[in-house]
Amino acid sequence: MQKLNKIYEGKAKIIYQTDQPDLVIQYFKDDATAFDATKRGTINSKGICNNKISAEIFKVLEKNNIPTHFVKLLDERSMLVKRVEIVPIEVTMRNITAGGISKLLGIDEGIILDNPVLEYHYKNDSLHDPLFNEYHIYALKLATARELEAIKDLSFKINTVLIDFFGKRDLDLVDFKLEFGRYKNKIVLADEISPDTCRFWEKGTKKKLDKDRFRRDLGDVEGAYQEVLKRVLSGK
Ligand code: UDP
């Protein structure tokens, strides 16, 4: 597998072309941003942790019949993935209140939601990823009704699988963000699933083991990512 030109560089990852048109390399950086990239920093070895955590989770999801862009791990910071067209919608799934929903609705963090809450955000940095609904999605022609049904259905299934997976590792899955892509006319899960894109609270202590340690200056950010990787690989 040959690594060719850089196609795209985002805040936390770089996508490289390969010698196969349908496959690209997703490379994970240590760069961290928060609050619309107004806060910037580096988290040592974050890229390594997120690459390995994401790979493991994609494998678990594939085993549960969730189609993903994941093909295989290449090295410490890279994975081979299918080249997809990203649907510009960020899906947020919430099981416990925190962050955006607490701010939006004026409610405390840490309230267990009886039913998971699904949100759509328009993936648009200059508009600050605004919350929107399916009518906006259709108005902007971002996805067809069939595609959005698939996205919604997969998001709830992924939530069920991940609550169980992390629960067995003594982590509460508070919330997370998903991105989907089109691959050969099918919707597949893309991007990453990591402490950058999920909130994890240790059961019992409620210790935050995710990017909130960076956002809120809670210290030992690197340790939190390492701890999540350790638990993900622990095969409990
Ligand atoms: N999230 C993300 N990328 C974003 C916004 C949110 O990965 O651009 C994740 C975030 O890490 C959290 C979940 O989505 O696990 C819900 O985030 P929220 O809407 O509460 O926003 P935040 O408080 O992170 O600004």
Boltz pocket constraint, residues with backbone or C-beta under 6 A from the ligand:
constraints:
  - pocket:
      binder: B
      contacts: [[A, 92], [A, 93], [A, 98], [A, 99], [A, 100], [A, 101], [A, 129], [A, 175], [A, 176], [A, 177], [A, 195], [A, 196], [A, 197], [A, 198], [A, 199], [A, 211]]
      max_distance: 6.0
